[in-house]
């Protein structure tokens, strides 16, 4: 990850930091994220924002984000999302669409398409992985159905 030297803001004395997402890390969810804005990268206090690329066939592990909302914008591709207490609901997210995931809602995104899906994801938790709660009991239900 390349972080530019901070540039001062005239009005507040705060500093702006540009981040170039050239490094990836594997999240607990089983997907690779391009490092972006977080407490770890720039000292963010209330927001996390990263880029996610999902190749065809990729899927996350069933999970939720305790106490934190998530907003997603799909730049390209098509992603299906199972969600709800038992992953009983299903949405299809297409290029140019937004999705909102309330805090504490179990979900599992997957790419059943033939092209890579690229999304910008933002969350109200500035820490990269602290609010991720894996739900292995929902994984076993998927394999049995």
C-alpha positions in Angstrom: 0.0 0.0 0.0 1.4 3.4 -1.0 0.4 6.3 1.3 1.1 9.8 0.0 2.6 12.4 2.3 -0.3 14.1 4.1 -1.5 17.4 2.7 -2.7 20.0 5.2 -6.3 21.3 5.1 -6.5 25.0 5.6 -9.7 25.2 7.5 -9.2 22.5 10.2 -5.5 21.8 10.5 -6.3 18.1 9.8 -4.3 16.2 7.2 -5.6 14.3 4.1 -3.9 11.1 3.1 -4.2 9.4 -0.3 -4.0 5.6 -0.4 -3.1 3.6 -3.5 -4.5 0.1 -3.1 -1.6 -1.9 -4.4 -1.5 -4.5 -1.6 -4.1 -7.1 -0.7 -5.0 -9.0 2.5 -7.2 -12.0 3.1 -10.2 -11.1 5.3 -11.8 -13.6 7.7 -14.6 -13.9 5.2 -12.2 -15.7 2.8 -12.0 -12.9 0.2 -9.0 -10.7 -0.8 -9.4 -7.0 -0.2 -7.2 -4.2 -1.6 -6.0 -2.2 1.3 -7.8 1.2 1.5 -9.1 3.4 4.2 -9.1 2.0 7.8 -7.9 2.6 11.3 -4.8 0.5 10.4 -3.9 2.3 7.2 -4.7 6.0 7.9 -6.0 6.2 11.5 -9.6 6.4 10.4 -12.0 6.7 13.4 -15.4 6.0 12.0 -15.2 4.5 8.5 -13.6 1.6 6.6 -13.5 1.6 2.8 -11.8 -0.9 0.5 -11.9 -2.4 -3.0 -12.9 -6.0 -3.5 -12.4 -8.1 -6.6 -14.3 -11.4 -6.8 -13.3 -13.7 -9.6 -15.9 -16.0 -11.1 -16.9 -18.7 -8.6 -15.6 -16.8 -5.5 -17.7 -16.6 -2.4 -17.4 -15.3 1.1 -17.9 -17.4 4.2 -21.2 -16.7 6.0 -20.7 -13.8 8.3 -22.0 -10.6 9.9 -20.6 -7.4 11.1 -21.5 -6.9 14.7 -22.8 -3.4 15.4 -21.7 -1.9 12.0 -23.5 -1.0 8.8 -22.1 -1.9 5.4 -22.6 -0.1 2.1 -21.5 -1.6 -1.3 -21.3 -0.2 -4.8 -20.8 -2.7 -7.6 -18.5 -1.2 -10.2 -18.7 -4.2 -12.5 -20.1 -7.8 -12.6 -22.9 -9.4 -10.9 -23.0 -10.7 -7.3 -25.6 -12.7 -5.6 -26.1 -12.2 -1.8 -27.8 -14.6 0.6 -28.9 -12.9 3.8 -31.0 -13.2 6.9 -30.8 -15.3 10.1 -30.6 -18.5 8.1 -29.5 -17.0 4.8 -33.1 -17.4 3.6 -33.3 -14.2 1.5 -31.6 -13.7 -1.9 -30.7 -10.6 -3.9 -28.9 -10.1 -7.1 -26.6 -7.1 -7.3 -25.7 -5.8 -10.8 -23.2 -3.3 -12.2 -24.0 0.2 -11.0 -26.2 -0.8 -8.1 -25.8 -0.1 -4.3 -26.6 -2.5 -1.5 -27.1 -1.7 2.2 -26.5 -4.3 4.8 -27.8 -3.4 8.3 -25.6 -4.1 11.3 -25.7 -7.7 12.6 -27.4 -9.2 9.5 -25.8 -12.5 8.4 -24.9 -12.5 4.7 -22.9 -14.4 2.1 -22.0 -12.8 -1.3 -20.9 -15.0 -4.2 -20.0 -14.5 -7.8 -21.8 -17.0 -10.1 -21.1 -14.9 -13.2 -18.4 -15.4 -15.8 -16.5 -12.1 -15.2 -14.7 -10.7 -12.2 -17.0 -8.6 -9.9 -15.4 -5.4 -8.6 -17.0 -3.5 -5.7 -16.2 -0.6 -3.3 -17.3 -1.5 0.2 -17.6 0.9 3.1 -18.4 0.1 6.7 -19.0 2.1 9.9 -16.2 0.1 11.7 -12.8 1.7 11.0 -11.0 -1.5 11.9 -10.3 -3.9 9.1 -11.6 -7.1 10.6 -12.7 -6.6 14.3 -16.4 -6.6 13.6 -16.4 -9.7 11.4 -18.2 -12.6 13.0 -18.0 -15.9 11.1 -21.1 -18.1 11.1 -19.9 -21.7 10.5 -23.3 -23.1 11.4 -24.7 -21.4 8.3 -21.9 -22.8 6.2 -22.9 -26.4 7.1 -26.6 -25.6 6.2 -25.4 -24.6 2.7 -23.5 -27.8 2.2 -26.5 -29.9 3.3 -29.1 -28.2 1.0 
